[in-house]
Amino acid sequence: MAKKGDWVKIHSTILTADQRAPQVPEDTKMVPLEMWVKGYLEVDGKINDLVEIRTVTGRKETGVLVEISPTYTHSFGEFIPEILEIDRIVQKELYGGE
């Protein structure tokens, strides 16, 4: 259960697939335009409830509550060994050593 004022993430569908613009690529036309946004909960709610939030910029958004206290989960991808070799080469060229 999330309380008013909690930091949460919501989800909403902006456009269904049939509402997409005709000039978008074919694969894009086949899926809805969706939005996930984080903000402060305006009323108590639980996962899957339709709720309203206020974003850090003050915008009000409505959507389905999908996460309470969301964290950042992005990364810069998997480790790439070639990057270490590139670093070694650049260090040698710029500074004359490793």
N, C-alpha and C positions, 0 to 999 in steps of 0.2 A: 504494500500500500504506500502510495506517495502522498505527501502532505503539501498543501499550498506553500509555495516558495521553494520547493525542492527543484534541483537542477535535473531536467529530464530531456529525453529525445522523443519526438513524435514523427509520424509518417502520414502523408496524405497523397492522394492522386490528384495532380493538377489537370491533366487531360487524359481521357481514355484513348485507347488506340484509334478508335473511329473519329476522334476529335482532332487528331494530329493534322498539321498543315500538309497539303498535297505535295509540296515541293521537298519535303524531307526524304532522305534515303529510304528505300523499301524496308530494310531491316528495322529502321527506326519507327516507321509507320505501324509496325506490328506490335509494339509495346507501349504501355502507357507512360506518360511523363510523370515521374514520381518525385516527391520531396521528403527529405528527412531534415529536421531542424531541431536545434537544442534551445532550451530556454527555461525560464522559471515558471513552474506550474501555478496557474491562477486559482484552481480549486483542487481539493483532494481527489485522487483517482487511483485506479489500479491498472495494471497492464491490460491492454486491449480496450480500455475505456476511451471514448471520444472526449478529448480535453482541450482546453485553451491554455496557451503559454504566452509569456512575454519574453521576447528575445533580448539580448544584451543591448541591441540598438533601439529597444522600445517598441518594436513591431509586435502586434498580436497575431498569432497563428493558431489554427484549429487543426487537430489531427488525432490519430490513434496513438495512445501512449505505448511506446515500444521498449523504452529502457529508462530505468531510474538511476541517477548518478552515472551517466555515460562517461566512458573514458576514451581517449584517443587510441585507436588500434592500427593506425596506418604505419607503414614502414617504407624503407627505400628499396625493398625487394630482397631477394636472396643474395648471399655472398657470391661475389664474382672474382675468382682468383686473378684474372687478367688485370683487374684494377690495381692490385699490388705491384704487378710488373710495370704497369704504366707509371705508377708513383715512383718506382725505383729509377726508371728511365728519366723522368722529369727532374727528379732530385739530382741525378748525375749531370744532366745538361745545364741546369740552373746553378748548381752549387759545386760542381766538380767532384761529387762524392755520393755516397749512399746514406 
